[in-house]
Amino acid sequence: MSGPLRPSPAPGAVAALARVEGHKLLVHPYFLAGIAFVGIGSAIFLRATLTQPLVSWDDDGWTVAVGFWMLAMMTMVGANHAALRDRREHTEEQHTSLPAGPATKIGGLLTATLWPAAVTGVLIAAIAGFASTRGMSLSAVQVVHLAELTGIVVLLGAFGVAVAVWLPNPFVVPLVAIAMFVVHPGEQSRAWHAITPFADMVTVELAVWHLAYVVGLAALFGVGAIARSTRTRPVLIAGVIVAGIVGVAAAVLLARACPGACLIG
């Protein structure tokens, strides 16, 4: 990705590239593996709704959430793999010389993550709809938590692209995916648990702030990836804005979700 800085991404070219890359991402083996995890987690939950009394989202829906977290991680690995395609195929110089420039390609790859997010939204709506037919209505905070799963898919996909741009090594993102799964927050409250994308907030207000944090972080990774090849004023302004959103949301979560002594831990 070296060379002179190019203009900002062209919207039309980004949209066209996103359609192509989005389709490739949906049929990528990593994404399909993520779908398999979703199927396993959802099947466990749906079986419980059919065979067990007193099933609830809070007690039994965690298997659904784990499936979608795995889908998000597989999307991250797939997006990283797609962003490293030129490096694997030794076509970096060829694409760098195109009039659109590398920023357009990066923008297309980032926008392509909306395709897996859309699939995630459809699957979540289908599962929630079936659960509602079994008399399991969702609370407002649970609705926000499920919506956040869609945002996490975009977040990790954007992270995968950003890592490919700044650290073009195919082993980095798989190691990050393993680390994310291992260090998933436990029951004990700690300051960093309040801002991790996998945390569950207990009130609608905190859940919305957490959703804002996830969306802002996704945008920040996207801007960071684009900034590798172009640092125009709009890109820099966007970076400052999304960094501000992430900072404010993180501050609110740390102050309200983890007050007092747990900020020390």
Rosetta blueprint (number, residue, H / E / L):
1 M L
2 S L
3 G L
4 P L
5 L L
6 R L
7 P L
8 S L
9 P L
10 A L
11 P H
12 G H
13 A H
14 V H
15 A H
16 A H
17 L H
18 A H
19 R H
20 V H
21 E H
22 G H
23 H H
24 K H
25 L H
26 L H
27 V L
28 H L
29 P H
30 Y H
31 F H
32 L H
33 A H
34 G H
35 I H
36 A H
37 F H
38 V H
39 G H
40 I H
41 G H
42 S H
43 A H
44 I H
45 F H
46 L H
47 R H
48 A H
49 T H
50 L H
51 T H
52 Q L
53 P L
54 L L
55 V L
56 S L
57 W H
58 D H
59 D H
60 D H
61 G L
62 W H
63 T H
64 V H
65 A H
66 V H
67 G H
68 F H
69 W H
70 M H
71 L H
72 A H
73 M H
74 M H
75 T H
76 M H
77 V H
78 G H
79 A H
80 N H
81 H H
82 A H
83 A H
84 L L
85 R H
86 D H
87 R H
88 R H
89 E H
90 H L
91 T L
92 E H
93 E H
94 Q H
95 H H
96 T H
97 S L
98 L L
99 P L
100 A L
101 G L
102 P H
103 A H
104 T H
105 K H
106 I H
107 G H
108 G H
109 L H
110 L H
111 T H
112 A H
113 T L
114 L H
115 W H
116 P H
117 A H
118 A H
119 V H
120 T H
121 G H
122 V H
123 L H
124 I H
125 A H
126 A H
127 I H
128 A H
129 G H
130 F H
131 A H
132 S H
133 T H
134 R L
135 G L
136 M L
137 S L
138 L L
139 S L
140 A H
141 V H
142 Q H
143 V H
144 V H
145 H H
146 L H
147 A H
148 E H
149 L H
150 T H
151 G H
152 I H
153 V H
154 V H
155 L H
156 L H
157 G H
158 A H
159 F H
160 G H
161 V H
162 A H
163 V H
164 A H
165 V H
166 W H
167 L L
168 P L
169 N L
170 P L
171 F L
172 V H
173 V H
174 P H
175 L H
176 V H
177 A H
178 I H
179 A H
180 M H
181 F H
182 V H
183 V L
184 H L
185 P L
186 G L
187 E L
188 Q L
189 S L
190 R L
191 A H
192 W H
193 H H
194 A H
195 I H
196 T L
197 P L
198 F L
199 A L
200 D L
201 M L
202 V L
203 T L
204 V H
205 E H
206 L H
207 A H
208 V H
209 W H
210 H H
211 L H
212 A H
213 Y H
214 V H
215 V H
216 G H
217 L H
218 A H
219 A H
220 L H
221 F H
222 G H
223 V H
224 G H
225 A H
226 I H
227 A H
228 R L
229 S L
230 T L
231 R L
232 T L
233 R H
234 P H
235 V H
236 L H
237 I H
238 A H
239 G H
240 V H
241 I H
242 V H
243 A H
244 G H
245 I H
246 V H
247 G H
248 V H
249 A H
250 A H
251 A H
252 V H
253 L H
254 L H
255 A H
256 R H
257 A L
258 C L
259 P L
260 G H
261 A H
262 C H
263 L H
264 I L
265 G L
